[in-house]
Amino acid sequence: MACQLIYTKSALKDVRKLDIVAKRKIKKKIETYAQNPLGYAKKLTNSLLGDYRWRIGNYRMVFILDGQKIIILRVSHRREIYRR
């Protein structure tokens, strides 16, 4: 069963900045990853950013898991996401 996806304001802002090709790729991967979120996730060592991350090509999606809800905190290029 797929989890419910919830985007924070900052995650929506990040997604709006991406080009259309990256948006499509990320959307497709999220649909797959939401079926088994922890099967594709990697636990983050710095919990200030979030609990887990998904790798989608050169992009990273940082999120927390709250029961059946996936709360997406940030979506950004791999060289930028951990700098914030």
N, C-alpha and C positions, 0 to 999 in steps of 0.2 A: 504494500500500500504506500502511495506517495505521500510525502509530508506536505503541509501547507507552507508556502513560501511567503515571507513577509520581508519587505525591503524598507530599510531606514531611509530617511531623507537624504543622507549623504551617499548611500548606495545608489539611489535613483539619480542623483546629481552626477555620480561617476559614470553610470550607464549612458546618460544623455550625451556625455562628452565623447563616447566611443564612435568609431565609424560603423557604417551599416554592416560590413562584413564581420567585424568583431562581434557586434550585437547578435547577429544570426548564429554564429558559432557558439557563443556563450549560452544563448537561449536553448539551443539543441542539447548542449551538454548538461545544462541544469535539469532539463526534463529527464535525462538518463540518471543523473546523480541523485535526484530527489526520490527515486525508487528505493535506494539503499544509501542514504547519506554518509554513514560512517564507513561504508565499504570503499568509498573513493576519497575520503577525507584524510588529512594529515593533521595531527594534534599540534597546535602551536606552542612553543616554549614560552613566548611572551604573552601572557594572558591579558595584557592591557589592550591589545589589538582585537582579540576575540579568542574563541576556543579552538576552532578548526579552520582549515582552508582547503579549497578545491583548486587544482591546477587545470587551467583551460588554455592550452597552448602557452603563449607568453603572458597570459593574464592570470591573476589570482583573485579568488573570491573568499573573503574572510567572513565567517558566520559563527553563530552560536546555535546550539540545539536546545529547544525547550519543549520536551515531550514530543508531540507530533508537529511542532512548528520549527521551521528553519528561519532564523532571523538573520538576513544578509546585512552585514555591516558596511563592507567596502568592496568595490570591484575596481581593480586597477592593474596597470602593467607591472610585471614582476620587479622591475628595477625601482618602482616608485611606491609600491604598496606598504612596505615595511618602514618607510621613512617618516610616516606621520605620527 
